[in-house]
Amino acid sequence: VADQVLGWEMGGLYGPIQVTLSASGWNNNQQTVTVEGVESTDIIYASNVLTGDEANMKAQFEAYNGLSPVGVNSLDNAVQFTAITTPTVDLTVQLMWTR
């Protein structure tokens, strides 16, 4: 039966932690941030964290929506983000991951 259940061997849930994607840190619409403990086979879940006044939160929300929905990839001790449109504001992102 175990081979018929999706995620049967899913391990623990790690995080949450917050990372900042700086507006100046994008190169070819990609940015990699160090996240100790992440392994290249982990599955990353990202959500936006809005900060500041209403105008800042709107800008962050729009920038977060410019990230590629399939462009969050785990590396060894890092997470790589890919944007469809390059964000022009700093973004705070909350990460959790499973292995």
DSSP file (Angstrom, degrees, kcal/mol; ACC not computed):
  #  RESIDUE AA STRUCTURE BP1 BP2  ACC     N-H-->O    O-->H-N    N-H-->O    O-->H-N    TCO  KAPPA ALPHA  PHI   PSI    X-CA   Y-CA   Z-CA
    1    1 A V    >         0   0    0      0, 0.0     3,-2.2     0, 0.0     4,-0.4   0.000 360.0 360.0 360.0 -32.8    0.0    0.0    0.0
    2    2 A A  G >   +     0   0    0      1,-0.3     3,-1.3     2,-0.2     6,-0.3   0.839 360.0  58.1 -57.1 -35.0    2.9    2.4    0.7
    3    3 A D  G 3  S+     0   0    0      1,-0.2    -1,-0.3     5,-0.1     5,-0.0   0.563 103.2  55.1 -74.5  -4.8    3.8    2.6   -3.0
    4    4 A Q  G <  S+     0   0    0     -3,-2.2     2,-0.6     2,-0.1    -1,-0.2   0.435  90.0  85.9-102.4  -2.3    0.3    3.9   -3.7
    5    5 A V  S X  S-     0   0    0     -3,-1.3     3,-1.6    -4,-0.4     4,-0.2  -0.893  78.5-130.5-106.7 116.8    0.4    6.8   -1.3
    6    6 A L  T 3  S+     0   0    0     -2,-0.6    -2,-0.1     1,-0.3    -3,-0.0  -0.432  92.6  11.5 -63.8 130.3    1.9   10.0   -2.6
    7    7 A G  T >  S+     0   0    0     -2,-0.2     3,-2.0     2,-0.0    -1,-0.3   0.646  80.5 143.4  78.9  14.9    4.5   11.4   -0.2
    8    8 A W  T <  S+     0   0    0     -3,-1.6    -2,-0.1     1,-0.3    -5,-0.1   0.876  76.6  40.4 -55.3 -40.2    4.6    8.2    1.9
    9    9 A E  T 3  S+     0   0    0     -4,-0.2    -1,-0.3    -7,-0.1     2,-0.2   0.228  82.2 136.6 -96.7  15.3    8.3    8.6    2.5
   10   10 A M    <   -     0   0    0     -3,-2.0     3,-0.1     1,-0.1    -4,-0.0  -0.442  42.2-152.4 -63.0 129.3    8.2   12.4    3.0
   11   11 A G        -     0   0    0      1,-0.2    -1,-0.1    -2,-0.2     0, 0.0   0.335  37.8 -34.3 -82.0-145.0   10.4   13.2    5.9
   12   12 A G        -     0   0    0     86,-0.1    87,-1.0     1,-0.1     2,-0.5  -0.193  54.6-114.4 -75.6 167.3   10.2   16.0    8.3
   13   13 A L  E     -A   98   0A   0     85,-0.2     2,-0.3    86,-0.1    85,-0.2  -0.905  33.8-159.6-101.9 128.3    9.2   19.6    7.7
   14   14 A Y  E     -A   97   0A   0     83,-3.5    83,-2.0    -2,-0.5     3,-0.2  -0.784  32.7 -17.1-112.4 152.9   12.0   22.1    8.1
   15   15 A G  E     -     0   0A   0     -2,-0.3    81,-0.2     1,-0.3     2,-0.1  -0.623  18.6-151.3  98.6-162.6   11.8   25.8    8.8
   16   16 A P  E     +     0   0A   0      0, 0.0     2,-0.3     0, 0.0    -1,-0.3   0.525  47.4 151.6 -80.8 151.1   10.2   28.3    8.7
   17   17 A I  E     -A   95   0A   0     78,-1.9    78,-3.3    -3,-0.2     2,-0.4  -0.945  36.0-129.9-134.4 159.6   12.9   30.8    8.1
   18   18 A Q  E     -A   94   0A   0     -2,-0.3     2,-0.3    76,-0.2    76,-0.2  -0.917  21.9-178.0-113.5 140.2   12.9   34.1    6.4
   19   19 A V  E     -A   93   0A   0     74,-2.6    74,-3.0    -2,-0.4     2,-0.5  -0.931  20.7-130.6-129.1 155.6   15.4   35.3    3.8
   20   20 A T  E     -A   92   0A   0     -2,-0.3     2,-0.7    72,-0.2    72,-0.2  -0.929   7.2-157.1-110.6 129.4   15.7   38.6    1.9
   21   21 A L  E     -A   91   0A   0     70,-3.3    70,-2.7    -2,-0.5     2,-0.2  -0.917  23.7-143.1 -99.9 110.7   15.9   38.8   -1.8
   22   22 A S    >   -     0   0    0     -2,-0.7     3,-1.4    68,-0.2     4,-0.2  -0.481  12.7-129.2 -79.8 146.2   17.6   42.2   -2.5
   23   23 A A  G >  S+     0   0    0      1,-0.3     3,-0.6    -2,-0.2    -1,-0.1   0.824 111.6  48.0 -59.7 -31.9   16.6   44.2   -5.5
   24   24 A S  G 3  S+     0   0    0      1,-0.2    -1,-0.3    64,-0.0    64,-0.0   0.493  95.2  76.9 -88.1  -3.2   20.2   44.6   -6.5
   25   25 A G  G <   +     0   0    0     -3,-1.4     2,-0.3     2,-0.0     7,-0.3   0.393  66.6 109.6 -90.7   4.3   21.0   40.8   -6.1
   26   26 A W    <   +     0   0    0     -3,-0.6     2,-0.4    -4,-0.2     5,-0.2  -0.641  39.8 179.8 -86.6 135.8   19.3   39.6   -9.3
   27   27 A N  B >  S-C   30   0B   0      3,-2.7     3,-1.0    -2,-0.3    -2,-0.0  -0.966  77.3 -15.0-135.0 116.9   21.5   38.4  -12.1
   28   28 A N  T 3  S-     0   0    0     -2,-0.4     3,-0.1     1,-0.2    -1,-0.1   0.899 128.2 -57.1  53.9  42.5   19.8   37.2  -15.3
   29   29 A N  T 3  S+     0   0    0      1,-0.2    54,-2.9    53,-0.1     2,-0.3   0.720 118.9 107.1  62.2  24.9   16.5   37.1  -13.3
   30   30 A Q  E <   -CD  27  82B   0     -3,-1.0    -3,-2.7    52,-0.2     2,-0.3  -0.972  42.3-179.0-131.2 149.3   18.0   34.7  -10.8
   31   31 A Q  E     - D   0  81B   0     50,-2.2    50,-3.3    -2,-0.3     2,-0.5  -0.981   9.9-158.3-145.8 134.4   19.1   35.1   -7.2
   32   32 A T  E     - D   0  80B   0     -2,-0.3     2,-0.4    -7,-0.3    48,-0.2  -0.950   9.1-169.7-115.5 131.2   20.6   32.5   -4.9
   33   33 A V  E     - D   0  79B   0     46,-2.5    46,-2.5    -2,-0.5     2,-0.4  -0.929  27.4-111.9-119.7 145.4   20.6   32.9   -1.1
   34   34 A T  E     + D   0  78B   0     -2,-0.4     2,-0.3    44,-0.2    44,-0.3  -0.597  34.8 174.1 -75.5 129.5   22.4   30.8    1.5
   35   35 A V    >   -     0   0    0     42,-1.4     3,-1.8    -2,-0.4    42,-0.2  -0.841  26.4-137.9-137.4  97.4   20.1   28.6    3.6
   36   36 A E  T 3  S+     0   0    0     -2,-0.3     3,-0.1     1,-0.2    42,-0.0  -0.271  84.8  23.8 -58.1 135.1   22.1   26.3    5.9
   37   37 A G  T 3  S+     0   0    0      1,-0.3    -1,-0.2     0, 0.0     2,-0.2   0.213  85.6 127.1  97.0 -14.7   20.8   22.8    6.1
   38   38 A V    <   -     0   0    0     -3,-1.8    39,-3.5     2,-0.0    -1,-0.3  -0.563  45.2-153.1 -75.4 139.5   18.9   22.7    2.8
   39   39 A E    >   -     0   0    0     -2,-0.2     3,-2.2    37,-0.2    37,-0.2  -0.829  26.0-113.6-112.1 154.3   19.8   19.8    0.6
   40   40 A S  T 3  S+     0   0    0     -2,-0.3    34,-0.2     1,-0.3    36,-0.1   0.669 115.9  52.6 -62.7 -16.6   19.6   19.7   -3.2
   41   41 A T  T 3  S+     0   0    0     34,-0.1    -1,-0.3     2,-0.1    34,-0.0   0.448  84.8 113.2 -97.6  -0.8   16.8   17.1   -3.1
   42   42 A D    <   -     0   0    0     -3,-2.2     2,-0.6    33,-0.1    32,-0.4  -0.323  67.1-126.8 -70.1 153.4   14.6   19.1   -0.7
   43   43 A I  E     -B   98   0A   0     55,-2.4    55,-1.9    30,-0.1     2,-0.4  -0.918  27.2-147.7-102.5 121.1   11.2   20.4   -1.8
   44   44 A I  E     -B   97   0A   0     -2,-0.6     2,-0.5    28,-0.3    53,-0.2  -0.716  12.3-165.8 -96.7 137.1   11.0   24.2   -1.1
   45   45 A Y  E     -B   96   0A   0     51,-3.2    51,-2.1    -2,-0.4     2,-0.4  -0.991  14.1-171.7-118.1 125.8    7.8   26.0   -0.2
   46   46 A A  E     +B   95   0A   0     -2,-0.5     2,-0.3    49,-0.2    49,-0.2  -0.922   9.9 175.7-121.7 143.1    8.0   29.8   -0.3
   47   47 A S  E     -B   94   0A   0     47,-1.9    47,-3.1    -2,-0.4     2,-0.2  -0.989  31.4-109.0-140.9 151.8    5.5   32.5    0.8
   48   48 A N  E     -B   93   0A   0     -2,-0.3     2,-0.5    45,-0.2    45,-0.2  -0.479  18.2-154.6 -82.9 151.7    5.8   36.3    0.8
   49   49 A V  E     -B   92   0A   0     43,-2.3    43,-0.6    -2,-0.2     2,-0.4  -0.983  14.1-149.8-123.4 115.5    6.2   38.4    3.9
   50   50 A L        +     0   0    0     -2,-0.5     2,-0.3    41,-0.1     7,-0.1  -0.715  20.9 174.9 -92.2 135.0    4.9   41.9    3.5
   51   51 A T        +     0   0    0     -2,-0.4     9,-0.2     5,-0.1     2,-0.1  -0.908  35.1  23.6-135.0 161.2    6.6   44.7    5.5
   52   52 A G  S    S-     0   0    0     -2,-0.3    -2,-0.0     4,-0.1     2,-0.0  -0.415  96.4 -21.9  88.3-160.8    6.4   48.5    5.8
   53   53 A D  S  > S-     0   0    0     -2,-0.1     4,-2.6     1,-0.1     5,-0.2  -0.168  75.6 -88.5 -80.9 179.6    3.6   50.8    4.9
   54   54 A E  H  > S+     0   0    0      1,-0.2     4,-2.3     2,-0.2     5,-0.2   0.875 126.1  51.4 -59.7 -41.2    0.8   50.1    2.4
   55   55 A A  H  > S+     0   0    0      2,-0.2     4,-2.1     1,-0.2    -1,-0.2   0.915 111.8  47.4 -63.4 -42.8    2.8   51.4   -0.6
   56   56 A N  H  > S+     0   0    0      1,-0.2     4,-2.5     2,-0.2    -2,-0.2   0.910 111.4  51.0 -64.3 -42.0    5.8   49.2    0.2
   57   57 A M  H  X S+     0   0    0     -4,-2.6     4,-2.5     1,-0.2    -2,-0.2   0.892 109.4  50.3 -64.3 -39.0    3.6   46.2    0.8
   58   58 A K  H  X S+     0   0    0     -4,-2.3     4,-2.4    -5,-0.2    -1,-0.2   0.922 111.7  48.1 -63.4 -43.4    1.9   46.7   -2.6
   59   59 A A  H  X S+     0   0    0     -4,-2.1     4,-2.3     1,-0.2    -2,-0.2   0.900 113.3  47.8 -63.9 -41.1    5.2   46.9   -4.3
   60   60 A Q  H  X S+     0   0    0     -4,-2.5     4,-2.8     2,-0.2    -2,-0.2   0.900 110.7  51.7 -65.9 -41.0    6.5   43.8   -2.5
   61   61 A F  H  X S+     0   0    0     -4,-2.5     4,-2.1     2,-0.2    -2,-0.2   0.928 111.6  46.4 -61.8 -45.9    3.3   41.9   -3.4
   62   62 A E  H  X S+     0   0    0     -4,-2.4     4,-0.6     2,-0.2    -1,-0.2   0.907 113.6  48.9 -63.0 -42.2    3.6   42.8   -7.1
   63   63 A A  H >< S+     0   0    0     -4,-2.3     3,-1.1     1,-0.2     4,-0.3   0.910 109.5  51.9 -64.9 -42.0    7.3   41.8   -7.1
   64   64 A Y  H >< S+     0   0    0     -4,-2.8     3,-1.7     1,-0.3    -1,-0.2   0.895 105.5  55.4 -61.5 -39.3    6.6   38.5   -5.4
   65   65 A N  H 3< S+     0   0    0     -4,-2.1    -1,-0.3     1,-0.3    -2,-0.2   0.658  98.4  64.6 -68.4 -14.1    4.0   37.8   -8.0
   66   66 A G  T << S+     0   0    0     -3,-1.1    18,-3.4    -4,-0.6    19,-1.4   0.510  80.9 102.1 -84.4  -5.6    6.7   38.3  -10.6
   67   67 A L  E <  S-E   83   0B   0     -3,-1.7    16,-0.3    16,-0.3     5,-0.1  -0.508  87.0-102.8 -75.2 148.1    8.7   35.3   -9.3
   68   68 A S  E >   -     0   0B   0     14,-2.9     3,-1.7    -2,-0.2    14,-0.3  -0.553  21.4-140.1 -71.0 129.5    8.4   32.1  -11.4
   69   69 A P  E 3  S+     0   0B   0      0, 0.0     3,-0.2     0, 0.0    -1,-0.1   0.736 106.3  35.7 -64.8 -20.6    6.0   29.7   -9.7
   70   70 A V  E 3  S+     0   0B   0      1,-0.1    -2,-0.1    12,-0.1    -3,-0.0   0.176  96.7  92.6-111.5  15.6    8.3   26.8  -10.6
   71   71 A G  E <   +     0   0B   0     -3,-1.7    11,-1.5    11,-0.2     2,-0.6  -0.021  52.6  99.9-104.9  30.2   11.5   28.8  -10.1
   72   72 A V  E     +E   81   0B   0      9,-0.2     2,-0.4    -3,-0.2   -28,-0.3  -0.945  51.7 175.5-114.6 109.9   12.3   28.0   -6.5
   73   73 A N  E     -E   80   0B   0      7,-2.9     7,-3.0    -2,-0.6     2,-0.3  -0.924  26.1-130.4-123.5 139.1   15.0   25.4   -6.4
   74   74 A S  E     +E   79   0B   0    -32,-0.4     2,-0.3    -2,-0.4     5,-0.2  -0.640  26.9 174.4 -85.0 141.3   16.9   23.8   -3.6
   75   75 A L  E >   -E   78   0B   0      3,-2.8     3,-1.1    -2,-0.3     2,-0.7  -0.750  52.3 -67.5-126.9 176.5   20.7   23.5   -3.8
   76   76 A D  T 3  S-     0   0    0      1,-0.3   -37,-0.2    -2,-0.3     3,-0.1  -0.634 119.7 -15.6 -72.3 115.8   23.1   22.3   -1.1
   77   77 A N  T 3  S+     0   0    0    -39,-3.5   -42,-1.4    -2,-0.7     2,-0.3   0.734 130.8  73.8  61.3  27.3   22.9   24.9    1.7
   78   78 A A  E <   -DE  34  75B   0     -3,-1.1    -3,-2.8   -44,-0.3     2,-0.4  -0.987  64.1-143.0-159.2 161.8   21.2   27.4   -0.7
   79   79 A V  E     -DE  33  74B   0    -46,-2.5   -46,-2.5    -2,-0.3     2,-0.5  -1.000  16.1-150.6-130.9 132.5   17.9   28.2   -2.5
   80   80 A Q  E     -DE  32  73B   0     -7,-3.0    -7,-2.9    -2,-0.4     2,-0.4  -0.891   8.9-162.2-107.7 131.4   17.8   29.7   -6.0
   81   81 A F  E     -DE  31  72B   0    -50,-3.3   -50,-2.2    -2,-0.5     2,-0.4  -0.875   1.0-160.4-110.2 142.7   14.9   31.9   -7.1
   82   82 A T  E     -D   30   0B   0    -11,-1.5   -14,-2.9    -2,-0.4     2,-0.3  -0.986   8.1-155.3-122.7 134.9   14.0   32.7  -10.7
   83   83 A A  E     - E   0  67B   0    -54,-2.9   -16,-0.3    -2,-0.4     3,-0.2  -0.835  19.0-154.8-109.4 146.3   11.9   35.7  -11.6
   84   84 A I  S    S+     0   0    0    -18,-3.4     2,-0.4     1,-0.4   -17,-0.2   0.875  98.7  20.8 -78.1 -44.0    9.7   36.2  -14.7
   85   85 A T  S    S-     0   0    0    -19,-1.4    -1,-0.4   -22,-0.2   -19,-0.1  -0.993  99.8-108.2-123.0 134.5   10.2   40.0  -14.2
   86   86 A T        -     0   0    0     -2,-0.4   -19,-0.1    -3,-0.2   -63,-0.0  -0.425  35.5-122.0 -66.2 121.9   13.1   41.2  -12.2
   87   87 A P        -     0   0    0      0, 0.0   -61,-0.2     0, 0.0    -1,-0.1  -0.345  17.8-163.2 -63.0 143.0   12.0   42.6   -8.8
   88   88 A T  S    S+     0   0    0    -29,-0.2     2,-0.3     2,-0.1   -65,-0.1   0.320  71.3  57.4-109.3   5.1   12.9   46.3   -8.2
   89   89 A V  S    S-     0   0    0    -30,-0.1     2,-0.2   -66,-0.1   -68,-0.0  -0.923  94.1 -95.7-129.0 156.9   12.3   46.1   -4.4
   90   90 A D        -     0   0    0     -2,-0.3     2,-0.4   -68,-0.1   -68,-0.2  -0.486  41.6-154.7 -68.3 141.9   13.7   44.0   -1.7
   91   91 A L  E     -A   21   0A   0    -70,-2.7   -70,-3.3    -2,-0.2     2,-0.5  -0.961  10.5-150.2-121.7 138.0   11.5   41.0   -0.8
   92   92 A T  E     -AB  20  49A   0    -43,-0.6   -43,-2.3    -2,-0.4     2,-0.4  -0.936  21.5-172.5-103.1 129.5   11.3   39.0    2.4
   93   93 A V  E     -AB  19  48A   0    -74,-3.0   -74,-2.6    -2,-0.5     2,-0.5  -0.973  17.6-142.5-126.1 134.1   10.3   35.4    1.7
   94   94 A Q  E     -AB  18  47A   0    -47,-3.1   -47,-1.9    -2,-0.4     2,-0.4  -0.835  23.2-161.3 -94.4 130.9    9.5   32.7    4.3
   95   95 A L  E     +AB  17  46A   0    -78,-3.3   -78,-1.9    -2,-0.5     2,-0.3  -0.900  18.3 169.7-117.1 141.4   10.8   29.2    3.4
   96   96 A M  E     - B   0  45A   0    -51,-2.1   -51,-3.2    -2,-0.4     2,-0.3  -0.950  14.3-171.5-135.4 155.8    9.9   25.8    4.6
   97   97 A W  E     -AB  14  44A   0    -83,-2.0   -83,-3.5    -2,-0.3     2,-0.3  -0.996  12.8-152.5-150.7 155.8   11.1   22.5    3.1
   98   98 A T  E      AB  13  43A   0    -55,-1.9   -55,-2.4    -2,-0.3   -85,-0.2  -0.871 360.0 360.0-122.2 157.5   10.6   18.8    3.2
   99   99 A R              0   0    0    -87,-1.0   -86,-0.1    -2,-0.3    -1,-0.1   0.285 360.0 360.0-144.7 360.0   12.9   15.9    2.5
